[in-house]
Amino acid sequence: EKIGASGGYILGSGLQKNQNIKILDLANNNLGQGFAGIAKGLTVNRSIMELNLSRNKIQDLSTSKFGKALLVNDVLASLDLSGNQITSNAVKFFEALLENKSLKKLNLSKNSIGQRAI
């Protein structure tokens, strides 16, 4: 069974308290707007180094909150957001990517970003 949006918010709350998880794979869990909950958790979490959120129906609106997390999180080194619904309109997210110093690996394939965001 998939986690879904409500599960994403619950999990995000748990990430604020858990500082032991290093790798978190939430691929294909239909998080959708629950992605915002994960983002909130990552503003506090300092242990997750690798995060897979591929194929979760994540849209531009949720990415702005994740952008805020990327500005303060200095541990996350690998992020997979492939196969979502992210477009070139996710401006705040892309600006945060430019500011983030910890990401070494980023997968945004199979989104609808296009040349404008690059």
C-alpha positions as CSV (number, residue, x, y, z in Angstrom):
1,E,0.0,0.0,0.0
2,K,1.2,3.5,-0.8
3,I,1.9,6.2,1.8
4,G,-0.1,8.9,0.1
5,A,-0.3,12.6,0.9
6,S,-1.4,12.2,4.6
7,G,1.3,9.7,5.2
8,G,3.9,12.2,3.8
9,Y,2.9,14.7,6.4
10,I,3.1,12.1,9.2
11,L,6.5,10.9,7.9
12,G,7.8,14.4,7.7
13,S,6.9,15.0,11.4
14,G,8.9,11.8,12.2
15,L,11.9,13.0,10.2
16,Q,12.1,16.1,12.5
17,K,12.8,13.8,15.5
18,N,14.7,10.9,13.9
19,Q,18.4,11.6,13.4
20,N,19.5,8.0,12.5
21,I,18.2,7.3,9.0
22,K,20.8,7.9,6.4
23,I,19.1,6.6,3.2
24,L,15.3,7.0,2.6
25,D,13.6,5.5,-0.4
26,L,10.0,6.7,-0.8
27,A,9.8,6.0,-4.6
28,N,6.3,5.4,-6.1
29,N,4.3,6.2,-2.9
30,N,1.8,8.7,-4.3
31,L,3.0,11.5,-1.9
32,G,1.7,14.3,-4.0
33,Q,1.2,17.3,-1.7
34,G,2.5,15.2,1.2
35,F,5.9,16.1,-0.2
36,A,5.5,19.4,1.7
37,G,5.5,17.4,4.9
38,I,8.8,15.6,3.9
39,A,10.2,19.0,3.1
40,K,9.4,20.4,6.5
41,G,11.0,17.4,8.1
42,L,14.2,18.0,6.1
43,T,14.5,21.5,7.5
44,V,15.4,19.9,10.8
45,N,16.7,16.5,9.9
46,R,20.5,16.3,9.7
47,S,21.0,12.6,9.1
48,I,19.4,11.8,5.7
49,M,22.1,11.8,3.0
50,E,20.3,10.1,0.2
51,L,16.6,10.6,-0.6
52,N,14.6,9.0,-3.4
53,L,11.2,10.6,-4.1
54,S,10.8,9.5,-7.7
55,R,7.4,8.8,-9.2
56,N,5.4,10.5,-6.5
57,K,3.2,12.9,-8.4
58,I,5.1,15.9,-6.9
59,Q,4.0,19.2,-8.5
60,D,5.5,22.7,-8.6
61,L,3.5,24.0,-5.6
62,S,5.1,21.5,-3.2
63,T,8.6,22.1,-4.6
64,S,8.7,25.7,-3.2
65,K,8.6,24.3,0.4
66,F,11.3,21.8,-0.5
67,G,13.4,24.7,-1.8
68,K,13.3,26.2,1.7
69,A,14.5,22.9,3.1
70,L,17.4,22.8,0.6
71,L,18.5,26.3,1.8
72,V,19.0,25.1,5.4
73,N,19.8,21.4,5.0
74,D,23.6,20.9,4.6
75,V,23.6,17.1,4.8
76,L,21.5,15.8,1.8
77,A,24.0,14.7,-0.9
78,S,21.7,12.7,-3.3
79,L,18.2,13.6,-4.4
80,D,16.1,11.7,-6.9
81,L,12.9,13.5,-8.0
82,S,12.6,11.8,-11.4
83,G,9.3,10.9,-12.9
84,N,7.3,13.6,-11.1
85,Q,5.3,16.6,-12.4
86,I,7.9,19.3,-11.9
87,T,7.9,22.0,-14.5
88,S,10.0,25.1,-15.3
89,N,7.6,27.1,-13.1
90,A,9.2,25.7,-9.9
91,V,11.3,28.8,-9.7
92,K,11.9,28.9,-6.0
93,F,13.0,25.2,-6.0
94,F,15.5,25.9,-8.8
95,E,16.9,29.0,-7.0
96,A,17.4,26.9,-3.9
97,L,19.3,24.3,-5.9
98,L,21.7,27.0,-7.0
99,E,22.3,28.0,-3.3
100,N,22.5,24.5,-1.9
101,K,26.1,23.4,-1.1
102,S,25.6,19.7,-0.1
103,L,23.9,18.1,-3.1
104,K,26.3,16.1,-5.2
105,K,23.8,14.0,-7.2
106,L,20.5,15.2,-8.5
107,N,18.0,13.3,-10.8
108,L,15.2,15.4,-12.3
109,S,14.7,13.2,-15.4
110,K,11.2,12.4,-16.7
111,N,9.7,15.7,-15.5
112,S,8.5,18.5,-17.7
113,I,11.2,21.0,-17.0
114,G,12.4,21.9,-20.5
115,Q,15.2,24.4,-21.4
116,R,13.7,27.4,-19.6
117,A,14.8,26.2,-16.1
118,I,18.3,25.3,-17.2
